[in-house]
Amino acid sequence: MPKISTIHYRKLVRVFEQKGFMLDHQEGDHLIYVRKDIKRPVVIPMYKSIPVFIILNNLKTAGISRQEYLELL
């Protein structure tokens, strides 16, 4: 299985929007995405390269598997 690496925030936003997440609001340089069936919001910082640990935490919060994430990219 390919290794998850850092990506630009716009690419990560597209992944979550494909899974039905909607932009709720923005706090500074952080985008807050929500979906009805997910209890916690997904926070995406507007960085040129998002660290892997943030990507993994957001995937866990959203209930998206590693394989599904790689297919959506």
PDB file of N, H, CA, C and O in Angstrom:
ATOM      1  N   MET A   1       0.848  -1.176   0.000  1.00  0.00           N
ATOM      2  CA  MET A   1       0.000   0.000   0.000  1.00  0.00           C
ATOM      3  C   MET A   1       0.894   1.241   0.000  1.00  0.00           C
ATOM      4  O   MET A   1       1.864   1.300   0.756  1.00  0.00           O
ATOM      5  N   PRO A   2       0.580   2.230  -0.837  1.00  0.00           N
ATOM      6  CA  PRO A   2       1.401   3.444  -0.885  1.00  0.00           C
ATOM      7  C   PRO A   2       1.394   4.203   0.443  1.00  0.00           C
ATOM      8  O   PRO A   2       0.444   4.136   1.223  1.00  0.00           O
ATOM      9  N   LYS A   3       2.454   4.902   0.657  1.00  0.00           N
ATOM     10  H   LYS A   3       3.226   4.956   0.023  1.00  0.00           H
ATOM     11  CA  LYS A   3       2.615   5.673   1.886  1.00  0.00           C
ATOM     12  C   LYS A   3       1.865   7.004   1.755  1.00  0.00           C
ATOM     13  O   LYS A   3       1.881   7.633   0.697  1.00  0.00           O
ATOM     14  N   ILE A   4       1.210   7.422   2.838  1.00  0.00           N
ATOM     15  H   ILE A   4       1.197   6.912   3.697  1.00  0.00           H
ATOM     16  CA  ILE A   4       0.543   8.730   2.846  1.00  0.00           C
ATOM     17  C   ILE A   4       1.616   9.789   3.036  1.00  0.00           C
ATOM     18  O   ILE A   4       2.459   9.683   3.926  1.00  0.00           O
ATOM     19  N   SER A   5       1.575  10.812   2.189  1.00  0.00           N
ATOM     20  H   SER A   5       0.890  10.898   1.466  1.00  0.00           H
ATOM     21  CA  SER A   5       2.573  11.879   2.284  1.00  0.00           C
ATOM     22  C   SER A   5       1.872  13.222   2.397  1.00  0.00           C
ATOM     23  O   SER A   5       0.654  13.314   2.246  1.00  0.00           O
ATOM     24  N   THR A   6       2.645  14.253   2.661  1.00  0.00           N
ATOM     25  H   THR A   6       3.635  14.178   2.783  1.00  0.00           H
ATOM     26  CA  THR A   6       2.082  15.592   2.800  1.00  0.00           C
ATOM     27  C   THR A   6       1.493  16.061   1.479  1.00  0.00           C
ATOM     28  O   THR A   6       2.013  15.753   0.406  1.00  0.00           O
ATOM     29  N   ILE A   7       0.386  16.820   1.571  1.00  0.00           N
ATOM     30  H   ILE A   7      -0.037  17.071   2.442  1.00  0.00           H
ATOM     31  CA  ILE A   7      -0.256  17.353   0.373  1.00  0.00           C
ATOM     32  C   ILE A   7      -0.703  18.786   0.640  1.00  0.00           C
ATOM     33  O   ILE A   7      -0.745  19.225   1.790  1.00  0.00           O
ATOM     34  N   HIS A   8      -1.032  19.504  -0.413  1.00  0.00           N
ATOM     35  H   HIS A   8      -0.997  19.147  -1.347  1.00  0.00           H
ATOM     36  CA  HIS A   8      -1.543  20.869  -0.305  1.00  0.00           C
ATOM     37  C   HIS A   8      -2.957  20.809   0.256  1.00  0.00           C
ATOM     38  O   HIS A   8      -3.685  19.849   0.005  1.00  0.00           O
ATOM     39  N   TYR A   9      -3.346  21.824   1.011  1.00  0.00           N
ATOM     40  H   TYR A   9      -2.755  22.604   1.216  1.00  0.00           H
ATOM     41  CA  TYR A   9      -4.653  21.794   1.672  1.00  0.00           C
ATOM     42  C   TYR A   9      -5.809  21.732   0.678  1.00  0.00           C
ATOM     43  O   TYR A   9      -6.844  21.146   0.995  1.00  0.00           O
ATOM     44  N   ARG A  10      -5.670  22.310  -0.502  1.00  0.00           N
ATOM     45  H   ARG A  10      -4.829  22.786  -0.759  1.00  0.00           H
ATOM     46  CA  ARG A  10      -6.766  22.296  -1.485  1.00  0.00           C
ATOM     47  C   ARG A  10      -7.085  20.875  -1.951  1.00  0.00           C
ATOM     48  O   ARG A  10      -8.239  20.545  -2.223  1.00  0.00           O
ATOM     49  N   LYS A  11      -6.048  20.040  -2.039  1.00  0.00           N
ATOM     50  H   LYS A  11      -5.110  20.307  -1.818  1.00  0.00           H
ATOM     51  CA  LYS A  11      -6.245  18.648  -2.435  1.00  0.00           C
ATOM     52  C   LYS A  11      -7.006  17.890  -1.348  1.00  0.00           C
ATOM     53  O   LYS A  11      -7.878  17.073  -1.645  1.00  0.00           O
ATOM     54  N   LEU A  12      -6.669  18.169  -0.082  1.00  0.00           N
ATOM     55  H   LEU A  12      -5.961  18.833   0.159  1.00  0.00           H
ATOM     56  CA  LEU A  12      -7.347  17.518   1.031  1.00  0.00           C
ATOM     57  C   LEU A  12      -8.802  17.977   1.120  1.00  0.00           C
ATOM     58  O   LEU A  12      -9.687  17.183   1.439  1.00  0.00           O
ATOM     59  N   VAL A  13      -9.045  19.239   0.845  1.00  0.00           N
ATOM     60  H   VAL A  13      -8.326  19.884   0.586  1.00  0.00           H
ATOM     61  CA  VAL A  13     -10.415  19.774   0.841  1.00  0.00           C
ATOM     62  C   VAL A  13     -11.252  19.028  -0.195  1.00  0.00           C
ATOM     63  O   VAL A  13     -12.399  18.675   0.079  1.00  0.00           O
ATOM     64  N   ARG A  14     -10.695  18.785  -1.377  1.00  0.00           N
ATOM     65  H   ARG A  14      -9.763  19.072  -1.600  1.00  0.00           H
ATOM     66  CA  ARG A  14     -11.423  18.073  -2.427  1.00  0.00           C
ATOM     67  C   ARG A  14     -11.808  16.661  -1.990  1.00  0.00           C
ATOM     68  O   ARG A  14     -12.898  16.183  -2.305  1.00  0.00           O
ATOM     69  N   VAL A  15     -10.902  15.993  -1.259  1.00  0.00           N
ATOM     70  H   VAL A  15     -10.016  16.382  -1.004  1.00  0.00           H
ATOM     71  CA  VAL A  15     -11.190  14.644  -0.776  1.00  0.00           C
ATOM     72  C   VAL A  15     -12.406  14.665   0.148  1.00  0.00           C
ATOM     73  O   VAL A  15     -13.312  13.844   0.002  1.00  0.00           O
ATOM     74  N   PHE A  16     -12.429  15.594   1.090  1.00  0.00           N
ATOM     75  H   PHE A  16     -11.693  16.261   1.208  1.00  0.00           H
ATOM     76  CA  PHE A  16     -13.536  15.648   2.047  1.00  0.00           C
ATOM     77  C   PHE A  16     -14.829  16.123   1.389  1.00  0.00           C
ATOM     78  O   PHE A  16     -15.909  15.681   1.780  1.00  0.00           O
ATOM     79  N   GLU A  17     -14.745  17.000   0.415  1.00  0.00           N
ATOM     80  H   GLU A  17     -13.868  17.359   0.097  1.00  0.00           H
ATOM     81  CA  GLU A  17     -15.950  17.443  -0.289  1.00  0.00           C
ATOM     82  C   GLU A  17     -16.540  16.299  -1.119  1.00  0.00           C
ATOM     83  O   GLU A  17     -17.758  16.214  -1.272  1.00  0.00           O
ATOM     84  N   GLN A  18     -15.688  15.422  -1.655  1.00  0.00           N
ATOM     85  H   GLN A  18     -14.698  15.491  -1.531  1.00  0.00           H
ATOM     86  CA  GLN A  18     -16.179  14.254  -2.387  1.00  0.00           C
ATOM     87  C   GLN A  18     -16.923  13.300  -1.461  1.00  0.00           C
ATOM     88  O   GLN A  18     -17.808  12.569  -1.907  1.00  0.00           O
ATOM     89  N   LYS A  19     -16.574  13.300  -0.185  1.00  0.00           N
ATOM     90  H   LYS A  19     -15.855  13.893   0.176  1.00  0.00           H
ATOM     91  CA  LYS A  19     -17.234  12.435   0.798  1.00  0.00           C
ATOM     92  C   LYS A  19     -18.452  13.100   1.435  1.00  0.00           C
ATOM     93  O   LYS A  19     -19.028  12.549   2.373  1.00  0.00           O
ATOM     94  N   GLY A  20     -18.853  14.270   0.944  1.00  0.00           N
ATOM     95  H   GLY A  20     -18.385  14.717   0.182  1.00  0.00           H
ATOM     96  CA  GLY A  20     -20.076  14.901   1.415  1.00  0.00           C
ATOM     97  C   GLY A  20     -19.911  15.938   2.503  1.00  0.00           C
ATOM     98  O   GLY A  20     -20.906  16.404   3.059  1.00  0.00           O
ATOM     99  N   PHE A  21     -18.691  16.311   2.821  1.00  0.00           N
ATOM    100  H   PHE A  21     -17.883  15.933   2.369  1.00  0.00           H
ATOM    101  CA  PHE A  21     -18.463  17.339   3.837  1.00  0.00           C
ATOM    102  C   PHE A  21     -18.698  18.719   3.238  1.00  0.00           C
ATOM    103  O   PHE A  21     -18.377  18.970   2.077  1.00  0.00           O
ATOM    104  N   MET A  22     -19.260  19.606   4.046  1.00  0.00           N
ATOM    105  H   MET A  22     -19.521  19.402   4.990  1.00  0.00           H
ATOM    106  CA  MET A  22     -19.547  20.972   3.610  1.00  0.00           C
ATOM    107  C   MET A  22     -18.773  21.948   4.495  1.00  0.00           C
ATOM    108  O   MET A  22     -18.617  21.721   5.695  1.00  0.00           O
ATOM    109  N   LEU A  23     -18.292  23.030   3.895  1.00  0.00           N
ATOM    110  H   LEU A  23     -18.418  23.215   2.921  1.00  0.00           H
ATOM    111  CA  LEU A  23     -17.591  24.069   4.653  1.00  0.00           C
ATOM    112  C   LEU A  23     -18.593  24.747   5.568  1.00  0.00           C
ATOM    113  O   LEU A  23     -19.578  25.319   5.102  1.00  0.00           O
ATOM    114  N   ASP A  24     -18.345  24.686   6.873  1.00  0.00           N
ATOM    115  H   ASP A  24     -17.545  24.221   7.252  1.00  0.00           H
ATOM    116  CA  ASP A  24     -19.224  25.308   7.862  1.00  0.00           C
ATOM    117  C   ASP A  24     -18.802  26.755   8.091  1.00  0.00           C
ATOM    118  O   ASP A  24     -19.610  27.678   7.986  1.00  0.00           O
ATOM    119  N   HIS A  25     -17.510  26.933   8.407  1.00  0.00           N
ATOM    120  H   HIS A  25     -16.854  26.183   8.492  1.00  0.00           H
ATOM    121  CA  HIS A  25     -16.976  28.277   8.592  1.00  0.00           C
ATOM    122  C   HIS A  25     -15.452  28.227   8.585  1.00  0.00           C
ATOM    123  O   HIS A  25     -14.850  27.158   8.489  1.00  0.00           O
ATOM    124  N   GLN A  26     -14.853  29.387   8.688  1.00  0.00           N
ATOM    125  H   GLN A  26     -15.343  30.256   8.765  1.00  0.00           H
ATOM    126  CA  GLN A  26     -13.395  29.511   8.693  1.00  0.00           C
ATOM    127  C   GLN A  26     -12.988  30.283   9.939  1.00  0.00           C
ATOM    128  O   GLN A  26     -13.576  31.315  10.260  1.00  0.00           O
ATOM    129  N   GLU A  27     -11.991  29.783  10.630  1.00  0.00           N
ATOM    130  H   GLU A  27     -11.513  28.944  10.369  1.00  0.00           H
ATOM    131  CA  GLU A  27     -11.430  30.468  11.800  1.00  0.00           C
ATOM    132  C   GLU A  27      -9.959  30.740  11.507  1.00  0.00           C
ATOM    133  O   GLU A  27      -9.124  29.841  11.604  1.00  0.00           O
ATOM    134  N   GLY A  28      -9.650  31.967  11.151  1.00  0.00           N
ATOM    135  H   GLY A  28     -10.329  32.698  11.072  1.00  0.00           H
ATOM    136  CA  GLY A  28      -8.275  32.314  10.794  1.00  0.00           C
ATOM    137  C   GLY A  28      -7.864  31.551   9.557  1.00  0.00           C
ATOM    138  O   GLY A  28      -8.485  31.681   8.502  1.00  0.00           O
ATOM    139  N   ASP A  29      -6.804  30.743   9.685  1.00  0.00           N
ATOM    140  H   ASP A  29      -6.300  30.637  10.542  1.00  0.00           H
ATOM    141  CA  ASP A  29      -6.354  29.956   8.533  1.00  0.00           C
ATOM    142  C   ASP A  29      -6.770  28.484   8.641  1.00  0.00           C
ATOM    143  O   ASP A  29      -6.098  27.607   8.098  1.00  0.00           O
ATOM    144  N   HIS A  30      -7.875  28.215   9.340  1.00  0.00           N
ATOM    145  H   HIS A  30      -8.421  28.927   9.781  1.00  0.00           H
ATOM    146  CA  HIS A  30      -8.391  26.859   9.479  1.00  0.00           C
ATOM    147  C   HIS A  30      -9.801  26.784   8.909  1.00  0.00           C
ATOM    148  O   HIS A  30     -10.664  27.597   9.240  1.00  0.00           O
ATOM    149  N   LEU A  31     -10.022  25.791   8.043  1.00  0.00           N
ATOM    150  H   LEU A  31      -9.321  25.130   7.774  1.00  0.00           H
ATOM    151  CA  LEU A  31     -11.335  25.549   7.457  1.00  0.00           C
ATOM    152  C   LEU A  31     -12.034  24.464   8.271  1.00  0.00           C
ATOM    153  O   LEU A  31     -11.441  23.426   8.563  1.00  0.00           O
ATOM    154  N   ILE A  32     -13.288  24.700   8.637  1.00  0.00           N
ATOM    155  H   ILE A  32     -13.771  25.543   8.400  1.00  0.00           H
ATOM    156  CA  ILE A  32     -14.046  23.767   9.451  1.00  0.00           C
ATOM    157  C   ILE A  32     -15.115  23.112   8.567  1.00  0.00           C
ATOM    158  O   ILE A  32     -16.018  23.784   8.071  1.00  0.00           O
ATOM    159  N   TYR A  33     -15.000  21.797   8.378  1.00  0.00           N
ATOM    160  H   TYR A  33     -14.266  21.251   8.781  1.00  0.00           H
ATOM    161  CA  TYR A  33     -15.933  21.041   7.547  1.00  0.00           C
ATOM    162  C   TYR A  33     -16.791  20.136   8.424  1.00  0.00           C
ATOM    163  O   TYR A  33     -16.303  19.543   9.386  1.00  0.00           O
ATOM    164  N   VAL A  34     -18.080  20.037   8.080  1.00  0.00           N
ATOM    165  H   VAL A  34     -18.476  20.520   7.299  1.00  0.00           H
ATOM    166  CA  VAL A  34     -19.012  19.214   8.848  1.00  0.00           C
ATOM    167  C   VAL A  34     -19.828  18.331   7.908  1.00  0.00           C
ATOM    168  O   VAL A  34     -19.946  18.593   6.711  1.00  0.00           O
ATOM    169  N   ARG A  35     -20.385  17.277   8.496  1.00  0.00           N
ATOM    170  H   ARG A  35     -20.289  17.064   9.468  1.00  0.00           H
ATOM    171  CA  ARG A  35     -21.332  16.397   7.819  1.00  0.00           C
ATOM    172  C   ARG A  35     -22.305  15.909   8.887  1.00  0.00           C
ATOM    173  O   ARG A  35     -21.904  15.693  10.031  1.00  0.00           O
ATOM    174  N   LYS A  36     -23.562  15.734   8.539  1.00  0.00           N
ATOM    175  H   LYS A  36     -23.889  15.909   7.610  1.00  0.00           H
ATOM    176  CA  LYS A  36     -24.601  15.420   9.529  1.00  0.00           C
ATOM    177  C   LYS A  36     -24.291  14.201  10.388  1.00  0.00           C
ATOM    178  O   LYS A  36     -24.493  14.235  11.602  1.00  0.00           O
ATOM    179  N   ASP A  37     -23.806  13.133   9.780  1.00  0.00           N
ATOM    180  H   ASP A  37     -23.642  13.105   8.794  1.00  0.00           H
ATOM    181  CA  ASP A  37     -23.610  11.885  10.513  1.00  0.00           C
ATOM    182  C   ASP A  37     -22.283  11.798  11.272  1.00  0.00           C
ATOM    183  O   ASP A  37     -22.026  10.792  11.933  1.00  0.00           O
ATOM    184  N   ILE A  38     -21.445  12.817  11.194  1.00  0.00           N
ATOM    185  H   ILE A  38     -21.654  13.635  10.657  1.00  0.00           H
ATOM    186  CA  ILE A  38     -20.161  12.835  11.907  1.00  0.00           C
ATOM    187  C   ILE A  38     -20.286  13.803  13.084  1.00  0.00           C
ATOM    188  O   ILE A  38     -20.687  14.954  12.908  1.00  0.00           O
ATOM    189  N   LYS A  39     -19.942  13.330  14.283  1.00  0.00           N
ATOM    190  H   LYS A  39     -19.616  12.395  14.425  1.00  0.00           H
ATOM    191  CA  LYS A  39     -20.135  14.141  15.488  1.00  0.00           C
ATOM    192  C   LYS A  39     -19.179  15.325  15.596  1.00  0.00           C
ATOM    193  O   LYS A  39     -19.578  16.417  16.003  1.00  0.00           O
ATOM    194  N   ARG A  40     -17.918  15.105  15.230  1.00  0.00           N
ATOM    195  H   ARG A  40     -17.595  14.219  14.900  1.00  0.00           H
ATOM    196  CA  ARG A  40     -16.913  16.171  15.354  1.00  0.00           C
ATOM    197  C   ARG A  40     -16.619  16.788  13.998  1.00  0.00           C
ATOM    198  O   ARG A  40     -16.626  16.088  12.986  1.00  0.00           O
ATOM    199  N   PRO A  41     -16.361  18.089  13.964  1.00  0.00           N
ATOM    200  CA  PRO A  41     -15.991  18.704  12.685  1.00  0.00           C
ATOM    201  C   PRO A  41     -14.564  18.314  12.284  1.00  0.00           C
ATOM    202  O   PRO A  41     -13.741  17.954  13.126  1.00  0.00           O
ATOM    203  N   VAL A  42     -14.299  18.393  11.003  1.00  0.00           N
ATOM    204  H   VAL A  42     -14.967  18.685  10.319  1.00  0.00           H
ATOM    205  CA  VAL A  42     -12.959  18.141  10.468  1.00  0.00           C
ATOM    206  C   VAL A  42     -12.314  19.504  10.241  1.00  0.00           C
ATOM    207  O   VAL A  42     -12.865  20.352   9.540  1.00  0.00           O
ATOM    208  N   VAL A  43     -11.142  19.707  10.841  1.00  0.00           N
ATOM    209  H   VAL A  43     -10.694  19.018  11.411  1.00  0.00           H
ATOM    210  CA  VAL A  43     -10.439  20.987  10.741  1.00  0.00           C
ATOM    211  C   VAL A  43      -9.260  20.827   9.787  1.00  0.00           C
ATOM    212  O   VAL A  43      -8.376  19.998  10.003  1.00  0.00           O
ATOM    213  N   ILE A  44      -9.263  21.637   8.725  1.00  0.00           N
ATOM    214  H   ILE A  44      -9.981  22.310   8.549  1.00  0.00           H
ATOM    215  CA  ILE A  44      -8.194  21.575   7.728  1.00  0.00           C
ATOM    216  C   ILE A  44      -7.445  22.901   7.739  1.00  0.00           C
ATOM    217  O   ILE A  44      -8.001  23.929   7.351  1.00  0.00           O
ATOM    218  N   PRO A  45      -6.186  22.889   8.179  1.00  0.00           N
ATOM    219  CA  PRO A  45      -5.407  24.128   8.153  1.00  0.00           C
ATOM    220  C   PRO A  45      -5.009  24.472   6.718  1.00  0.00           C
ATOM    221  O   PRO A  45      -4.751  23.575   5.915  1.00  0.00           O
ATOM    222  N   MET A  46      -4.958  25.741   6.397  1.00  0.00           N
ATOM    223  H   MET A  46      -5.168  26.470   7.049  1.00  0.00           H
ATOM    224  CA  MET A  46      -4.615  26.166   5.035  1.00  0.00           C
ATOM    225  C   MET A  46      -3.096  26.291   4.908  1.00  0.00           C
ATOM    226  O   MET A  46      -2.550  27.391   4.822  1.00  0.00           O
ATOM    227  N   TYR A  47      -2.423  25.124   4.899  1.00  0.00           N
ATOM    228  H   TYR A  47      -2.866  24.230   4.969  1.00  0.00           H
ATOM    229  CA  TYR A  47      -0.970  25.056   4.760  1.00  0.00           C
ATOM    230  C   TYR A  47      -0.630  24.573   3.360  1.00  0.00           C
ATOM    231  O   TYR A  47      -1.411  23.869   2.720  1.00  0.00           O
ATOM    232  N   LYS A  48       0.560  24.969   2.894  1.00  0.00           N
ATOM    233  H   LYS A  48       1.194  25.541   3.414  1.00  0.00           H
ATOM    234  CA  LYS A  48       1.020  24.476   1.594  1.00  0.00           C
ATOM    235  C   LYS A  48       1.259  22.977   1.628  1.00  0.00           C
ATOM    236  O   LYS A  48       1.007  22.280   0.644  1.00  0.00           O
ATOM    237  N   SER A  49       1.745  22.481   2.757  1.00  0.00           N
ATOM    238  H   SER A  49       1.950  23.047   3.555  1.00  0.00           H
ATOM    239  CA  SER A  49       1.902  21.035   2.893  1.00  0.00           C
ATOM    240  C   SER A  49       1.399  20.623   4.278  1.00  0.00           C
ATOM    241  O   SER A  49       1.991  20.962   5.303  1.00  0.00           O
ATOM    242  N   ILE A  50       0.301  19.892   4.275  1.00  0.00           N
ATOM    243  H   ILE A  50      -0.180  19.617   3.442  1.00  0.00           H
ATOM    244  CA  ILE A  50      -0.320  19.448   5.522  1.00  0.00           C
ATOM    245  C   ILE A  50       0.432  18.219   6.027  1.00  0.00           C
ATOM    246  O   ILE A  50       0.608  17.254   5.283  1.00  0.00           O
ATOM    247  N   PRO A  51       0.878  18.246   7.289  1.00  0.00           N
ATOM    248  CA  PRO A  51       1.615  17.099   7.843  1.00  0.00           C
ATOM    249  C   PRO A  51       0.761  15.825   7.852  1.00  0.00           C
ATOM    250  O   PRO A  51      -0.465  15.887   7.931  1.00  0.00           O
ATOM    251  N   VAL A  52       1.420  14.694   7.770  1.00  0.00           N
ATOM    252  H   VAL A  52       2.416  14.644   7.705  1.00  0.00           H
ATOM    253  CA  VAL A  52       0.754  13.404   7.695  1.00  0.00           C
ATOM    254  C   VAL A  52      -0.108  13.158   8.937  1.00  0.00           C
ATOM    255  O   VAL A  52      -1.195  12.592   8.814  1.00  0.00           O
ATOM    256  N   PHE A  53       0.342  13.564  10.127  1.00  0.00           N
ATOM    257  H   PHE A  53       1.225  14.023  10.228  1.00  0.00           H
ATOM    258  CA  PHE A  53      -0.428  13.286  11.337  1.00  0.00           C
ATOM    259  C   PHE A  53      -1.767  14.015  11.326  1.00  0.00           C
ATOM    260  O   PHE A  53      -2.738  13.509  11.889  1.00  0.00           O
ATOM    261  N   ILE A  54      -1.846  15.178  10.706  1.00  0.00           N
ATOM    262  H   ILE A  54      -1.058  15.590  10.249  1.00  0.00           H
ATOM    263  CA  ILE A  54      -3.121  15.905  10.608  1.00  0.00           C
ATOM    264  C   ILE A  54      -4.044  15.183   9.621  1.00  0.00           C
ATOM    265  O   ILE A  54      -5.243  15.059   9.872  1.00  0.00           O
ATOM    266  N   ILE A  55      -3.495  14.713   8.515  1.00  0.00           N
ATOM    267  H   ILE A  55      -2.521  14.814   8.312  1.00  0.00           H
ATOM    268  CA  ILE A  55      -4.283  13.967   7.539  1.00  0.00           C
ATOM    269  C   ILE A  55      -4.868  12.714   8.192  1.00  0.00           C
ATOM    270  O   ILE A  55      -6.057  12.432   8.042  1.00  0.00           O
ATOM    271  N   LEU A  56      -4.036  11.967   8.912  1.00  0.00           N
ATOM    272  H   LEU A  56      -3.071  12.196   9.033  1.00  0.00           H
ATOM    273  CA  LEU A  56      -4.489  10.734   9.554  1.00  0.00           C
ATOM    274  C   LEU A  56      -5.552  11.016  10.614  1.00  0.00           C
ATOM    275  O   LEU A  56      -6.532  10.278  10.713  1.00  0.00           O
ATOM    276  N   ASN A  57      -5.371  12.074  11.407  1.00  0.00           N
ATOM    277  H   ASN A  57      -4.575  12.674  11.326  1.00  0.00           H
ATOM    278  CA  ASN A  57      -6.365  12.427  12.425  1.00  0.00           C
ATOM    279  C   ASN A  57      -7.699  12.791  11.782  1.00  0.00           C
ATOM    280  O   ASN A  57      -8.753  12.385  12.272  1.00  0.00           O
ATOM    281  N   ASN A  58      -7.663  13.551  10.693  1.00  0.00           N
ATOM    282  H   ASN A  58      -6.807  13.881  10.295  1.00  0.00           H
ATOM    283  CA  ASN A  58      -8.897  13.930  10.013  1.00  0.00           C
ATOM    284  C   ASN A  58      -9.585  12.723   9.384  1.00  0.00           C
ATOM    285  O   ASN A  58     -10.813  12.636   9.393  1.00  0.00           O
ATOM    286  N   LEU A  59      -8.804  11.792   8.838  1.00  0.00           N
ATOM    287  H   LEU A  59      -7.807  11.862   8.831  1.00  0.00           H
ATOM    288  CA  LEU A  59      -9.393  10.577   8.269  1.00  0.00           C
ATOM    289  C   LEU A  59     -10.080   9.753   9.351  1.00  0.00           C
ATOM    290  O   LEU A  59     -11.166   9.214   9.136  1.00  0.00           O
ATOM    291  N   LYS A  60      -9.445   9.659  10.509  1.00  0.00           N
ATOM    292  H   LYS A  60      -8.563  10.098  10.684  1.00  0.00           H
ATOM    293  CA  LYS A  60     -10.030   8.917  11.628  1.00  0.00           C
ATOM    294  C   LYS A  60     -11.329   9.575  12.086  1.00  0.00           C
ATOM    295  O   LYS A  60     -12.323   8.890  12.326  1.00  0.00           O
ATOM    296  N   THR A  61     -11.322  10.898  12.207  1.00  0.00           N
ATOM    297  H   THR A  61     -10.514  11.455  12.011  1.00  0.00           H
ATOM    298  CA  THR A  61     -12.515  11.633  12.624  1.00  0.00           C
ATOM    299  C   THR A  61     -13.656  11.411  11.634  1.00  0.00           C
ATOM    300  O   THR A  61     -14.808  11.251  12.037  1.00  0.00           O
ATOM    301  N   ALA A  62     -13.339  11.401  10.349  1.00  0.00           N
ATOM    302  H   ALA A  62     -12.403  11.531  10.022  1.00  0.00           H
ATOM    303  CA  ALA A  62     -14.349  11.278   9.299  1.00  0.00           C
ATOM    304  C   ALA A  62     -14.757   9.830   9.025  1.00  0.00           C
ATOM    305  O   ALA A  62     -15.749   9.586   8.339  1.00  0.00           O
ATOM    306  N   GLY A  63     -14.008   8.882   9.549  1.00  0.00           N
ATOM    307  H   GLY A  63     -13.201   9.080  10.106  1.00  0.00           H
ATOM    308  CA  GLY A  63     -14.314   7.483   9.300  1.00  0.00           C
ATOM    309  C   GLY A  63     -13.956   7.040   7.897  1.00  0.00           C
ATOM    310  O   GLY A  63     -14.606   6.158   7.336  1.00  0.00           O
ATOM    311  N   ILE A  64     -12.924   7.644   7.325  1.00  0.00           N
ATOM    312  H   ILE A  64     -12.396   8.361   7.781  1.00  0.00           H
ATOM    313  CA  ILE A  64     -12.463   7.302   5.984  1.00  0.00           C
ATOM    314  C   ILE A  64     -11.236   6.396   6.108  1.00  0.00           C
ATOM    315  O   ILE A  64     -10.289   6.718   6.826  1.00  0.00           O
ATOM    316  N   SER A  65     -11.263   5.275   5.412  1.00  0.00           N
ATOM    317  H   SER A  65     -12.032   5.014   4.829  1.00  0.00           H
ATOM    318  CA  SER A  65     -10.132   4.352   5.479  1.00  0.00           C
ATOM    319  C   SER A  65      -8.962   4.883   4.650  1.00  0.00           C
ATOM    320  O   SER A  65      -9.128   5.745   3.786  1.00  0.00           O
ATOM    321  N   ARG A  66      -7.796   4.352   4.934  1.00  0.00           N
ATOM    322  H   ARG A  66      -7.661   3.652   5.635  1.00  0.00           H
ATOM    323  CA  ARG A  66      -6.583   4.744   4.207  1.00  0.00           C
ATOM    324  C   ARG A  66      -6.722   4.423   2.717  1.00  0.00           C
ATOM    325  O   ARG A  66      -6.340   5.227   1.866  1.00  0.00           O
ATOM    326  N   GLN A  67      -7.265   3.252   2.409  1.00  0.00           N
ATOM    327  H   GLN A  67      -7.575   2.599   3.100  1.00  0.00           H
ATOM    328  CA  GLN A  67      -7.442   2.828   1.021  1.00  0.00           C
ATOM    329  C   GLN A  67      -8.423   3.755   0.301  1.00  0.00           C
ATOM    330  O   GLN A  67      -8.178   4.147  -0.840  1.00  0.00           O
ATOM    331  N   GLU A  68      -9.525   4.105   0.957  1.00  0.00           N
ATOM    332  H   GLU A  68      -9.723   3.786   1.883  1.00  0.00           H
ATOM    333  CA  GLU A  68     -10.513   4.985   0.366  1.00  0.00           C
ATOM    334  C   GLU A  68      -9.927   6.371   0.105  1.00  0.00           C
ATOM    335  O   GLU A  68     -10.204   6.986  -0.925  1.00  0.00           O
ATOM    336  N   TYR A  69      -9.122   6.854   1.038  1.00  0.00           N
ATOM    337  H   TYR A  69      -8.897   6.355   1.875  1.00  0.00           H
ATOM    338  CA  TYR A  69      -8.451   8.156   0.884  1.00  0.00           C
ATOM    339  C   TYR A  69      -7.552   8.146  -0.348  1.00  0.00           C
ATOM    340  O   TYR A  69      -7.585   9.082  -1.148  1.00  0.00           O
ATOM    341  N   LEU A  70      -6.760   7.106  -0.504  1.00  0.00           N
ATOM    342  H   LEU A  70      -6.734   6.345   0.145  1.00  0.00           H
ATOM    343  CA  LEU A  70      -5.842   7.030  -1.634  1.00  0.00           C
ATOM    344  C   LEU A  70      -6.591   6.931  -2.960  1.00  0.00           C
ATOM    345  O   LEU A  70      -6.118   7.440  -3.976  1.00  0.00           O
ATOM    346  N   GLU A  71      -7.754   6.280  -2.960  1.00  0.00           N
ATOM    347  H   GLU A  71      -8.138   5.866  -2.135  1.00  0.00           H
ATOM    348  CA  GLU A  71      -8.556   6.215  -4.175  1.00  0.00           C
ATOM    349  C   GLU A  71      -9.138   7.583  -4.520  1.00  0.00           C
ATOM    350  O   GLU A  71      -9.227   7.936  -5.696  1.00  0.00           O
ATOM    351  N   LEU A  72      -9.536   8.358  -3.511  1.00  0.00           N
ATOM    352  H   LEU A  72      -9.464   8.072  -2.556  1.00  0.00           H
ATOM    353  CA  LEU A  72     -10.125   9.688  -3.743  1.00  0.00           C
ATOM    354  C   LEU A  72      -9.106  10.707  -4.231  1.00  0.00           C
ATOM    355  O   LEU A  72      -9.461  11.678  -4.899  1.00  0.00           O
ATOM    356  N   LEU A  73      -7.829  10.482  -3.892  1.00  0.00           N
ATOM    357  H   LEU A  73      -7.541   9.693  -3.350  1.00  0.00           H
ATOM    358  CA  LEU A  73      -6.793  11.400  -4.363  1.00  0.00           C
ATOM    359  C   LEU A  73      -6.690  11.307  -5.864  1.00  0.00           C
ATOM    360  O   LEU A  73      -5.874  12.001  -6.471  1.00  0.00           O
TER     361      LEU A  73
END
